[in-house]
Amino acid sequence: MRLTRLALYLSAALTVAGCSTLQPASVEGVDRVIGDALPGAQGETIEDQDRIDETVARACAAGLYSTELCDLHTIASAERRAELSKISGAGV
């Protein structure tokens, strides 16, 4: 019983120690995985554009994309939103 308890404490201590010493992935590594195709993407609907914008905004805030790329996305998103507003307004 005592040996089992000791083994449990030891495994818990090693788990905590391992988790606290590991470093998070680098921003550059995450950027290589995600790529830069999403900024400037055009949604089919306003809801789609909202989802794209939210995802890009999070990546911009985390520093995954350059300021220039984030600014270009903001401009492209505004243009797409204007197009979608015209389309939805014409159908009403």
C-alpha positions as CSV (number, residue, x, y, z in Angstrom):
1,M,0.0,0.0,0.0
2,R,2.8,2.4,1.0
3,L,4.7,1.6,-2.2
4,T,1.6,2.2,-4.4
5,R,1.0,5.6,-2.7
6,L,4.6,6.6,-3.2
7,A,4.4,5.6,-6.9
8,L,1.3,7.7,-7.3
9,Y,2.9,10.7,-5.7
10,L,6.0,10.3,-7.8
11,S,4.1,10.0,-11.0
12,A,2.0,13.1,-10.1
13,A,5.2,15.1,-9.3
14,L,6.9,14.1,-12.5
15,T,3.8,15.1,-14.5
16,V,3.6,18.5,-12.9
17,A,7.3,19.0,-13.3
18,G,7.2,18.0,-17.0
19,C,4.2,20.3,-17.8
20,S,5.7,23.3,-16.1
21,T,9.1,23.1,-17.9
22,L,7.8,22.6,-21.4
23,Q,7.9,25.7,-23.5
24,P,5.0,26.6,-25.9
25,A,5.5,26.4,-29.6
26,S,7.1,29.3,-31.3
27,V,5.0,31.8,-33.2
28,E,7.0,31.1,-36.3
29,G,6.2,27.4,-36.0
30,V,2.5,28.1,-35.7
31,D,2.7,30.5,-38.6
32,R,4.2,27.8,-40.8
33,V,1.4,25.4,-39.9
34,I,-1.4,27.9,-40.4
35,G,0.0,29.7,-43.4
36,D,-1.1,33.1,-44.7
37,A,-4.0,32.1,-47.0
38,L,-6.8,33.2,-44.6
39,P,-6.1,37.0,-44.5
40,G,-8.0,38.5,-47.3
41,A,-10.4,35.5,-47.7
42,Q,-13.9,36.4,-48.8
43,G,-16.9,34.9,-47.0
44,E,-20.0,33.8,-48.9
45,T,-22.2,35.5,-46.3
46,I,-21.8,38.1,-43.6
47,E,-21.7,35.3,-41.0
48,D,-18.8,33.6,-42.9
49,Q,-17.0,36.9,-43.1
50,D,-17.5,37.3,-39.3
51,R,-15.9,33.9,-38.7
52,I,-12.9,34.7,-41.0
53,D,-12.4,38.1,-39.4
54,E,-12.5,36.7,-35.9
55,T,-9.9,34.1,-36.7
56,V,-7.6,36.5,-38.5
57,A,-8.0,39.0,-35.6
58,R,-6.9,36.4,-33.1
59,A,-3.9,35.5,-35.3
60,C,-3.0,39.2,-35.7
61,A,-3.3,39.8,-31.9
62,A,-1.0,36.8,-31.3
63,G,1.5,38.2,-33.7
64,L,1.2,35.3,-36.2
65,Y,0.7,37.7,-39.1
66,S,2.6,40.9,-39.9
67,T,1.0,44.3,-39.3
68,E,0.9,44.8,-43.1
69,L,-1.0,41.6,-43.7
70,C,-3.5,42.3,-40.9
71,D,-4.1,45.8,-42.4
72,L,-4.6,44.3,-45.9
73,H,-7.1,41.9,-44.4
74,T,-9.0,44.8,-42.7
75,I,-9.3,46.6,-46.0
76,A,-10.3,43.4,-48.0
77,S,-12.9,42.5,-45.3
78,A,-14.5,46.0,-45.4
79,E,-14.7,45.8,-49.2
80,R,-16.3,42.3,-49.0
81,R,-18.7,43.4,-46.4
82,A,-19.8,46.3,-48.7
83,E,-20.3,43.8,-51.5
84,L,-22.3,41.5,-49.3
85,S,-24.5,44.4,-48.0
86,K,-25.3,45.4,-51.6
87,I,-26.2,41.8,-52.5
88,S,-28.4,41.3,-49.4
89,G,-30.0,44.7,-49.9
90,A,-30.8,43.9,-53.6
91,G,-32.6,40.7,-52.6
92,V,-34.9,42.3,-50.2
